[in-house]
Amino acid sequence: MKKTFITKSDLKSKRKWTDKLIKTYLKKPDLVKRNPIYKCASDMSLYDLDRILKIESKSEFKLDFEKRMKRLTSSKKAVETKTNKLLSLVKEMEIRIEEMDRDTLYLVMIEQYNNFHTFHRADYKWISMKTDEATLVRIAVNFVRHNLTSYDQHLYEMYSKVGKHIAYVILITRIYTLIIEKYPYLEEECRRQLITKGGGTIN
C-alpha cells in the first residue's frame, strides 16, 4: 500500500502539532525531498501519516496535546481580552480637533508642505493657492489629521498594544468623521482616504 506523507507545515497548521511535539514524538522526518516549487528553498521534511496516527492514539501524546490546546485556548482568551480592552479605550477616546477657516488652513498647510519638501528635495516644485484643488484638498486632509487633531497622540497610545490593527480602523474612522464634521469641504477626500486605509464607513 502506498504511504501517505504530510509536510511539517501541514502537521502544525492542520493537525495542530508544535515544534516541541514534533521533536519529542517524531524526532526525524520519514522522508526528505527537494521543494518542487522553489528550487532554491530548503528541503521539505515529510512525515508518514500512519506513524502520526499511531502516535496520536497514545495516551502520553494525548496528555501533552491536551496541555498544548489548553495553553492555546488560554493564550487566545488573553489576546481577546486585551483586544477588547483596547477597542473600548479607542471608542471612548476624546479626540480633539482645531478649527480654521479655509483660507487660513490652506495658507498654513501650504507653507509647512513647501518647507518640508524643499528641505528634502532639491528639485521640489512649490505648491500655492493656485495649485489644482484635488492636490490641495489631499494635502489639507493630511495636514488636519496630523496637525489639528489628536490623531498622532492616540497612535502613540496604541503603539505595541494587542489589537492595535483593529483599533486603528476605529480610530481612523472617528478621525475622518470629525474632520468631515468640522471641514465639510474635505469630505470626499476623507472618504477616499478612509477606504484606502481599510477604515469603516461614515454615515
Phi and psi in degrees as a GROMACS rama.xvg file:
@    title "Ramachandran Plot"
@    xaxis  label "Phi"
@    yaxis  label "Psi"
@TYPE xy
-70.9164  131.874  LYS-2
-77.4493  149.975  LYS-3
-107.977  129.737  THR-4
-117.483  147.408  PHE-5
-125.738  153.856  ILE-6
-79.0956  164.517  THR-7
-63.1125  -36.2641  LYS-8
-62.3703  -45.1581  SER-9
-67.4264  -35.3892  ASP-10
-60.2689  -37.1336  LEU-11
-84.102  -41.9294  LYS-12
-81.0188  -39.6588  SER-13
-93.7893  -34.7717  LYS-14
-105.276  -0.454201  ARG-15
65.3723  26.8834  LYS-16
-75.0357  156.935  TRP-17
-110.821  167.62  THR-18
-59.4478  -36.6556  ASP-19
-65.6968  -42.0666  LYS-20
-65.0073  -40.719  LEU-21
-62.6049  -44.7105  ILE-22
-65.6804  -36.8592  LYS-23
-76.2677  -44.5033  THR-24
-103.839  -25.0756  TYR-25
-107.853  -28.92  LEU-26
57.0764  -95.1993  LYS-27
-97.3396  149.9  LYS-28
-67.5403  157.778  PRO-29
-82.5046  -21.1048  ASP-30
-155.118  141.12  LEU-31
-123.579  125.581  VAL-32
-131.587  157.2  LYS-33
-71.0839  146.718  ARG-34
-65.85  120.278  ASN-35
-73.7597  -15.9232  PRO-36
-100.218  -49.8513  ILE-37
-110.752  102.087  TYR-38
-63.3025  -29.0579  LYS-39
-87.6855  -3.83059  CYS-40
-76.9523  166.865  ALA-41
-66.6463  158.396  SER-42
-63.0079  152.701  ASP-43
-91.0966  131.879  MET-44
-92.5401  123.215  SER-45
-116.578  145.001  LEU-46
-125.72  137.079  TYR-47
-67.1043  120.773  ASP-48
-62.7758  -36.3449  LEU-49
-62.0213  -41.5789  ASP-50
-65.5963  -39.5504  ARG-51
-62.0257  -45.127  ILE-52
-63.1304  -38.1059  LEU-53
-65.5127  -42.574  LYS-54
-65.0547  -42.1599  ILE-55
-65.4095  -20.7771  GLU-56
-84.0025  -10.845  SER-57
-79.1241  141.68  LYS-58
-61.9987  -37.6688  SER-59
-61.8744  -43.8452  GLU-60
-66.9599  -42.8116  PHE-61
-58.0461  -38.078  LYS-62
-66.1855  -46.3444  LEU-63
-65.6573  -39.0319  ASP-64
-67.5143  -37.8737  PHE-65
-64.0193  -40.6982  GLU-66
-62.2483  -40.3441  LYS-67
-63.5523  -43.5319  ARG-68
-66.8109  -35.4116  MET-69
-66.1639  -41.547  LYS-70
-64.3115  -39.433  ARG-71
-64.8265  -43.9309  LEU-72
-63.4359  -42.4445  THR-73
-63.6947  -40.2117  SER-74
-66.1446  -42.4239  SER-75
-63.6645  -39.8162  LYS-76
-65.1211  -39.2293  LYS-77
-64.5154  -42.0767  ALA-78
-63.7999  -43.1483  VAL-79
-62.7405  -41.2197  GLU-80
-63.7838  -45.4698  THR-81
-66.6275  -38.7029  LYS-82
-64.0574  -46.4905  THR-83
-62.3625  -35.8968  ASN-84
-64.5959  -42.8745  LYS-85
-68.4648  -39.8475  LEU-86
-62.2346  -40.9203  LEU-87
-63.5859  -39.7227  SER-88
-62.4573  -45.3554  LEU-89
-66.2338  -38.9739  VAL-90
-64.8418  -28.3826  LYS-91
-99.6087  -2.06915  GLU-92
-58.5491  139.334  MET-93
-86.7297  110.426  GLU-94
-96.8163  120.632  ILE-95
-94.1239  149.084  ARG-96
-146.673  136.492  ILE-97
-96.5699  139.114  GLU-98
-103.731  139.342  GLU-99
-136.044  152.167  MET-100
-73.4719  162.087  ASP-101
-57.5084  -47.7699  ARG-102
-63.3835  -43.7916  ASP-103
-63.0637  -45.1242  THR-104
-57.2044  -48.8148  LEU-105
-64.3695  -41.268  TYR-106
-63.8804  -43.7513  LEU-107
-67.7346  -45.3462  VAL-108
-72.4995  -32.1544  MET-109
-64.6534  -42.9654  ILE-110
-62.2682  -46.9045  GLU-111
-64.1187  -42.6083  GLN-112
-62.6869  -44.9794  TYR-113
-65.5075  -43.2956  ASN-114
-61.2666  -43.4602  ASN-115
-64.9306  -49.3841  PHE-116
-75.0177  -28.558  HIS-117
-65.4227  -37.6864  THR-118
-67.2787  -34.0627  PHE-119
-97.1399  -17.7452  HIS-120
-137.422  121.138  ARG-121
-70.124  -27.7944  ALA-122
-97.0405  16.0424  ASP-123
-67.0188  136.373  TYR-124
-102.287  122.096  LYS-125
-62.4586  148.18  TRP-126
-101.584  162.62  ILE-127
-150.511  -176.993  SER-128
-64.4133  -15.1743  MET-129
-90.3249  -5.77714  LYS-130
-62.0772  152.467  THR-131
-57.6508  144.909  ASP-132
-61.3326  -36.9372  GLU-133
-59.8651  -41.8165  ALA-134
-66.738  -44.9557  THR-135
-64.0607  -40.2746  LEU-136
-65.0521  -42.7926  VAL-137
-61.2007  -46.1985  ARG-138
-65.2605  -38.1858  ILE-139
-63.5766  -43.4098  ALA-140
-61.1847  -44.756  VAL-141
-64.0979  -39.0782  ASN-142
-64.7775  -47.5851  PHE-143
-60.7439  -45.6748  VAL-144
-59.6599  -44.7754  ARG-145
-86.9813  -28.023  HIS-146
-111.285  -24.4601  ASN-147
-113.652  0.808483  LEU-148
-124.186  172.277  THR-149
-90.4759  22.3006  SER-150
-53.6037  -53.9594  TYR-151
-62.8007  -36.7172  ASP-152
-62.7587  -43.5985  GLN-153
-70.3159  -33.6554  HIS-154
-59.907  -42.8787  LEU-155
-62.5926  -39.9452  TYR-156
-64.5884  -28.3964  GLU-157
-87.8576  -13.2521  MET-158
-54.416  129.75  TYR-159
67.5828  6.30796  SER-160
-85.7896  149.221  LYS-161
-65.5663  130.633  VAL-162
90.6125  10.1427  GLY-163
-63.4581  -30.0507  LYS-164
-69.6459  -39.5028  HIS-165
-70.8976  -41.6682  ILE-166
-63.3579  -32.8315  ALA-167
-61.3895  -38.7221  TYR-168
-60.6517  -42.3153  VAL-169
-66.0259  -44.8036  ILE-170
-62.3528  -49.4386  LEU-171
-66.2678  -32.7324  ILE-172
-66.5651  -42.7944  THR-173
-64.4225  -40.169  ARG-174
-62.7658  -50.4986  ILE-175
-66.1042  -35.0156  TYR-176
-60.8571  -42.0946  THR-177
-68.9665  -38.999  LEU-178
-62.6581  -42.4494  ILE-179
-61.7916  -39.1865  ILE-180
-64.0487  -41.8689  GLU-181
-90.059  -25.719  LYS-182
-131.013  72.6854  TYR-183
-57.7844  -27  PRO-184
-73.3101  -6.1933  TYR-185
-101.261  6.69953  LEU-186
-58.3516  -49.8578  GLU-187
-58.5435  -43.4864  GLU-188
-68.7555  -36.7533  GLU-189
-61.0237  -44.6989  CYS-190
-65.3719  -38.5973  ARG-191
-64.0727  -47.2187  ARG-192
-65.1731  -36.2137  GLN-193
-61.7551  -40.4897  LEU-194
-64.394  -43.044  ILE-195
-66.8004  -24.8207  THR-196
-94.0496  4.23192  LYS-197
74.3577  23.2915  GLY-198
-79.4392  177.902  GLY-199
-82.9433  -175.591  GLY-200
-89.4655  153.576  THR-201
-114.314  124.333  ILE-202
